[in-house]
Amino acid sequence: MTEAEMLQRIEDLEAKSGQAYQVIGNLLSQCGLHETKEGTRALDYFSQDGYDDDFLPWPKGGEFN
């Protein structure tokens, strides 16, 4: 992959992330969850760079309490 292709890929992923943020915000609003702690957490996460393995709210490894 050339540097130009890599930069285009990054730009595309950032645009896609922005669209995801808008979809999530709209869905939260329609469900009345936009101003909740969980809604704010989701929007904050998707508005920033970086990845967090512990972002998802449910237990990992198939263990549900």
TORDOGU-924378 format. One record per residue (C-alpha): x, y, z; residue number from 1; residue in one letter. Coordinates in nm, 3 decimals. Layout:
east; north; up; num; residuo
X; Y; Z; NUM; A $
...
***
This chain:
east; north; up; num; residuo
0.000; 0.000; 0.000; 1; M $
0.143; 0.336; -0.099; 2; T $
0.152; 0.630; 0.138; 3; E $
-0.119; 0.805; -0.065; 4; A $
-0.341; 0.496; -0.043; 5; E $
-0.280; 0.472; 0.330; 6; M $
-0.370; 0.839; 0.380; 7; L $
-0.686; 0.792; 0.173; 8; Q $
-0.777; 0.485; 0.381; 9; R $
-0.734; 0.685; 0.702; 10; I $
-0.946; 0.968; 0.563; 11; E $
-1.217; 0.720; 0.459; 12; D $
-1.218; 0.554; 0.802; 13; L $
-1.243; 0.890; 0.976; 14; E $
-1.540; 0.983; 0.755; 15; A $
-1.703; 0.646; 0.825; 16; K $
-1.651; 0.694; 1.199; 17; S $
-1.818; 1.035; 1.173; 18; G $
-2.117; 0.878; 1.002; 19; Q $
-2.136; 0.611; 1.273; 20; A $
-2.134; 0.884; 1.538; 21; Y $
-2.429; 1.055; 1.368; 22; Q $
-2.625; 0.729; 1.336; 23; V $
-2.563; 0.640; 1.700; 24; I $
-2.669; 0.987; 1.815; 25; G $
-2.988; 0.969; 1.607; 26; N $
-3.078; 0.622; 1.735; 27; L $
-3.011; 0.725; 2.096; 28; L $
-3.233; 1.029; 2.048; 29; S $
-3.517; 0.824; 1.897; 30; Q $
-3.501; 0.583; 2.190; 31; C $
-3.489; 0.858; 2.453; 32; G $
-3.137; 0.759; 2.557; 33; L $
-2.940; 1.053; 2.420; 34; H $
-2.891; 1.225; 2.755; 35; E $
-2.821; 0.910; 2.958; 36; T $
-2.487; 0.810; 3.105; 37; K $
-2.459; 0.521; 2.857; 38; E $
-2.558; 0.740; 2.560; 39; G $
-2.306; 1.006; 2.652; 40; T $
-2.038; 0.739; 2.699; 41; R $
-2.105; 0.595; 2.352; 42; A $
-2.099; 0.934; 2.182; 43; L $
-1.783; 1.037; 2.368; 44; D $
-1.611; 0.714; 2.264; 45; Y $
-1.700; 0.750; 1.896; 46; F $
-1.605; 1.119; 1.888; 47; S $
-1.243; 1.046; 1.979; 48; Q $
-0.951; 0.865; 1.823; 49; D $
-0.831; 0.543; 1.975; 50; G $
-0.965; 0.200; 2.052; 51; Y $
-1.063; 0.056; 2.390; 52; D $
-1.091; -0.323; 2.432; 53; D $
-1.314; -0.264; 2.734; 54; D $
-1.564; -0.032; 2.563; 55; F $
-1.837; -0.290; 2.508; 56; L $
-2.070; -0.311; 2.807; 57; P $
-2.131; -0.684; 2.818; 58; W $
-1.906; -0.950; 2.972; 59; P $
-1.639; -1.109; 2.759; 60; K $
-1.560; -1.475; 2.721; 61; G $
-1.923; -1.584; 2.706; 62; G $
-1.977; -1.539; 3.080; 63; E $
-2.303; -1.360; 3.154; 64; F $
-2.416; -1.290; 3.508; 65; N $
***
